[in-house]
């Protein structure tokens, strides 16, 4: 089969379109013919050797959308011919992948392949962050950093669906503000010309945000505490800045505020059962048209290097997809 291989650690040019062996399948796994996969920031970090410890060469990618070709002897809930989304065991930039039954989810007919391919990481992560970790309550104010990205635009919508009274987003520049607004944000703060702490305080009459989603880390994490409401929850789930933020315990107990961590990768690995309810809720939202995953660009599988370069340029918005289907 054809696949993308990271042959050495480094830039996008280290990825090669190559012929590789078909993956082997265990009794609890399914073999999936991939139709589309998505590009995630974690794929880029792994290519640089900053996430995971995969041995070179390796196939990057976290999620796949396709059709089940074979099922293992112990698989009970899935069958050949089903359209599914899955989190494969060893990369997804390939024509075929294998995935555990516990990490493979049947797709409703109403969901298109493109929407399905765009949804797994961003929608599952966003729902976990808001509903399970932050435990958002009706009427609360939510602040979402990097609001024009795949998770950002999805989290804006899910926050509203889960009852948020107001959603505020931050973006790097004015060019990205429109996408966050179109996703449903009530206010968007442009970091290149506004101080997000001052603006959040202004918008909330000094109270601050009840829930803050932070994938940036560093000073953004530190300063987010300055506009976190009493009893508020700061959920940290990434370090796009590459910086380390320092949190002072004295800022927490008297105000009853919390700092919470979440890793979608850790959850897939150690507690995949927690994703079953998430999958049901998210796929229902998508099937009913209540959730619209924003898609930025699509590339062919063999153009994966260009797709990575586009995401790394910081000019990308929404989800970037790789089309694996024959042309």
C-alpha positions in Angstrom: 0.0 0.0 0.0 1.0 3.7 -0.3 1.8 5.7 2.8 3.6 8.7 4.0 6.8 7.9 5.9 8.8 10.3 8.2 12.3 9.1 7.3 14.2 11.4 9.6 13.4 14.1 12.2 13.0 17.6 10.8 11.0 19.7 8.4 8.2 18.7 6.0 10.8 17.6 3.5 11.5 14.5 5.7 8.2 13.0 4.7 8.2 10.6 1.7 5.4 9.1 -0.3 6.3 5.4 -0.4 5.2 1.8 -0.8 5.0 -0.1 2.5 3.7 -3.4 3.8 0.1 -3.7 4.8 -0.5 -3.5 8.5 -1.1 -6.8 10.5 -4.3 -7.1 12.5 -5.0 -8.7 15.9 -8.2 -10.4 17.1 -9.5 -7.2 18.7 -8.8 -4.9 15.8 -10.3 -4.0 12.4 -8.6 -3.3 9.1 -9.8 0.0 7.5 -9.5 1.2 3.9 -8.8 4.9 4.5 -10.6 7.5 2.5 -9.4 10.6 4.3 -7.3 11.6 7.3 -6.5 14.9 9.0 -3.4 16.9 9.8 -3.0 17.7 13.5 -0.4 19.8 15.3 0.7 16.6 17.1 1.7 15.2 13.7 4.1 18.1 13.2 5.5 17.8 16.7 6.1 14.0 16.2 7.9 14.8 12.9 10.3 17.0 14.8 10.8 14.3 17.5 9.0 16.5 20.1 6.1 14.1 20.8 6.1 10.4 21.2 9.0 8.0 20.6 8.2 6.3 17.3 11.1 4.6 15.6 12.2 5.9 12.2 10.8 5.5 9.7 7.2 5.9 10.9 3.8 6.8 9.5 2.4 10.0 11.1 -1.3 10.8 11.8 -3.8 10.3 14.6 -7.2 9.7 13.0 -8.7 8.1 9.9 -12.0 7.9 8.1 -12.9 5.0 5.9 -14.6 1.6 5.5 -14.0 -1.6 7.4 -12.4 -4.3 5.2 -11.8 -7.0 7.8 -12.7 -7.6 11.5 -10.7 -9.5 14.1 -12.1 -12.7 15.5 -13.0 -11.1 18.9 -14.6 -7.9 17.5 -18.3 -7.8 18.4 -19.7 -4.3 17.7 -18.3 -3.7 14.2 -18.7 -5.3 10.8 -17.2 -5.3 7.3 -18.5 -2.5 5.1 -19.2 0.0 7.9 -18.1 3.6 7.5 -16.1 4.5 10.5 -13.8 7.0 12.1 -10.9 5.6 14.1 -7.7 6.3 15.9 -5.3 3.8 14.4 -2.5 2.0 16.3 0.4 3.2 14.1 -0.3 6.3 12.1 -3.0 7.3 9.6 -1.3 8.8 6.6 -1.8 5.5 4.6 -4.2 3.7 2.3 -5.0 1.1 5.1 -4.8 1.2 8.9 -5.7 -1.1 11.8 -7.4 0.2 14.9 -8.7 -1.3 18.1 -12.4 -1.9 18.3 -12.5 0.4 21.4 -11.2 3.3 19.3 -13.3 2.8 16.2 -16.7 4.4 15.9 -19.5 3.8 13.3 -20.6 6.8 11.3 -24.2 7.8 10.8 -25.2 8.0 7.1 -25.9 11.7 7.3 -22.2 12.6 8.0 -20.1 13.1 4.9 -16.6 11.7 4.5 -15.1 15.2 4.6 -16.9 16.2 7.8 -16.1 12.8 9.4 -12.4 13.2 8.5 -12.3 16.7 10.0 -14.0 15.8 13.3 -12.2 13.1 15.3 -9.5 15.0 17.2 -11.0 18.4 17.3 -14.6 17.4 18.3 -13.7 14.7 20.7 -11.0 16.9 22.4 -13.3 19.9 22.5 -16.2 17.9 24.0 -13.9 16.3 26.6 -12.4 19.7 27.6 -15.8 21.4 28.1 -18.2 18.7 29.2 -15.9 16.3 31.1 -13.0 18.3 32.4 -14.3 21.8 32.8 -17.8 20.6 33.5 -19.3 23.7 31.9 -22.5 25.0 33.5 -25.3 26.8 31.8 -24.8 30.5 31.4 -21.0 30.5 32.1 -18.5 32.6 30.1 -15.9 30.7 28.2 -12.6 32.0 26.9 -11.0 30.0 24.1 -7.4 30.8 23.0 -6.4 30.1 19.4 -10.1 30.4 18.5 -9.6 30.2 14.7 -8.0 26.8 14.7 -9.6 23.4 14.3 -10.2 22.9 18.1 -10.9 26.6 18.6 -13.8 26.8 16.0 -15.2 23.5 17.2 -15.0 24.4 20.9 -16.8 27.7 20.3 -19.8 25.8 18.8 -19.8 23.0 21.5 -19.6 25.6 24.3 -22.8 27.2 22.9 -24.5 23.8 22.5 -23.5 22.9 26.1 -25.1 26.1 27.4 -22.4 28.7 27.6 -23.9 32.2 28.1 -21.0 33.9 26.3 -18.0 32.7 24.3 -14.9 34.9 23.9 -12.1 33.9 21.5 -8.5 35.1 21.1 -6.7 35.0 17.8 -3.3 36.1 16.5 -4.4 38.7 14.1 -7.4 40.4 12.5 -7.3 38.0 9.5 -8.4 35.1 11.7 -11.1 37.0 13.7 -13.8 36.4 11.1 -13.5 32.6 11.3 -13.9 32.6 15.0 -16.9 35.0 14.7 -18.5 32.8 12.0 -18.2 29.8 14.4 -20.3 31.6 16.9 -18.0 33.5 19.2 -19.7 36.5 20.8 -16.4 38.5 21.0 -13.0 38.0 19.4 -9.8 39.5 20.8 -6.9 40.1 18.4 -3.7 39.6 20.4 -1.6 41.8 18.0 -3.5 44.9 19.0 -5.4 44.1 22.3 -4.5 42.8 25.8 -6.7 39.8 26.3 -6.7 40.1 30.1 -7.9 43.6 30.1 -10.5 42.9 27.4 -11.9 39.9 29.1 -12.2 41.9 32.3 -14.0 44.6 30.4 -16.4 42.2 28.7 -17.3 40.5 32.0 -17.5 43.6 34.2 -14.4 42.6 36.1 -15.6 39.1 36.9 -13.5 37.1 34.4 -14.2 34.0 32.4 -15.6 30.9 34.2 -13.8 28.5 31.8 -10.6 29.1 29.9 -9.3 26.6 27.3 -5.5 27.0 26.8 -3.4 25.1 24.3 -0.7 27.7 24.1 1.1 27.6 27.5 3.9 29.9 28.7 2.8 33.5 29.5 -0.6 32.9 28.0 -1.3 30.3 30.7 0.1 32.6 33.4 -1.8 35.6 32.3 -5.1 33.6 31.9 -5.2 33.3 35.6 -5.5 37.1 35.8 -8.9 36.9 34.0 -10.2 33.7 35.5 -13.3 34.1 37.6 -13.6 32.8 41.1 -14.6 29.2 41.0 -13.3 29.3 37.4 -11.5 26.4 35.6 -8.4 26.9 33.5 -8.0 23.8 31.3 -4.5 23.4 29.9 -4.2 20.9 27.0 -1.2 21.9 24.9 2.0 24.0 24.6 1.9 25.4 21.1 4.2 28.2 22.2 6.9 25.8 23.3 7.1 27.7 26.5 6.5 26.5 30.1 4.1 28.5 32.2 4.5 28.9 36.0 1.4 28.7 38.2 1.4 30.0 41.8 -0.6 27.9 44.3 -1.4 31.0 46.2 -3.6 32.1 43.3 -5.9 29.1 43.7 -7.2 28.2 47.1 -8.8 31.4 48.3 -10.5 32.1 45.0 -11.6 28.4 44.6 -10.1 28.4 41.0 -8.7 25.3 39.4 -6.0 24.5 36.9 -6.8 21.2 35.1 -4.8 19.3 32.6 -6.0 17.1 29.7 -4.3 15.0 27.0 -6.4 13.4 24.3 -3.5 11.1 23.5 -3.2 9.9 27.1 -7.0 9.3 27.2 -6.9 7.2 24.0 -4.1 5.2 25.4 -5.1 4.6 29.0 -8.9 5.2 29.2 -10.4 4.8 25.8 -13.8 3.8 27.3 -14.2 7.5 28.3 -14.6 8.4 24.6 -17.6 6.2 24.0 -20.1 8.8 25.4 -18.2 11.6 23.8 -18.4 9.8 20.4 -22.2 9.4 20.7 -22.8 13.0 21.6 -20.4 14.5 19.0 -21.7 12.3 16.2 -25.3 13.1 17.1 -24.5 16.8 16.9 -22.8 16.3 13.5 -25.7 14.1 12.1 -28.3 16.7 13.2 -26.4 19.6 11.7 -25.9 21.3 15.0 -22.1 21.1 14.7 -20.2 22.3 11.7 -16.5 21.4 11.6 -14.6 24.1 9.8 -12.4 22.8 6.9 -9.6 25.0 5.7 -7.8 23.1 2.9 -7.6 19.7 1.4 -4.5 18.0 0.0 -3.9 14.6 -1.7 -2.0 12.1 0.5 1.2 12.5 -1.6 1.0 16.2 -0.8 1.4 15.7 2.9 4.6 17.7 3.1 2.8 20.7 1.6 -0.1 20.3 4.0 2.4 20.3 7.0 4.1 23.4 5.6 0.8 25.1 5.3 -0.1 24.4 8.9 3.3 25.4 10.2 3.0 28.7 8.3 0.4 29.8 10.9 -1.8 31.0 8.0 -4.0 27.9 8.2 -7.5 28.1 9.7 -9.9 25.2 10.3 -9.0 21.6 9.7 -6.5 20.5 7.0 -7.4 17.2 5.4 -5.5 14.6 3.3 -7.5 12.8 0.7 -6.4 9.2 0.4 -8.9 8.1 -2.2 -7.7 7.0 -5.7 -7.9 9.8 -8.3 
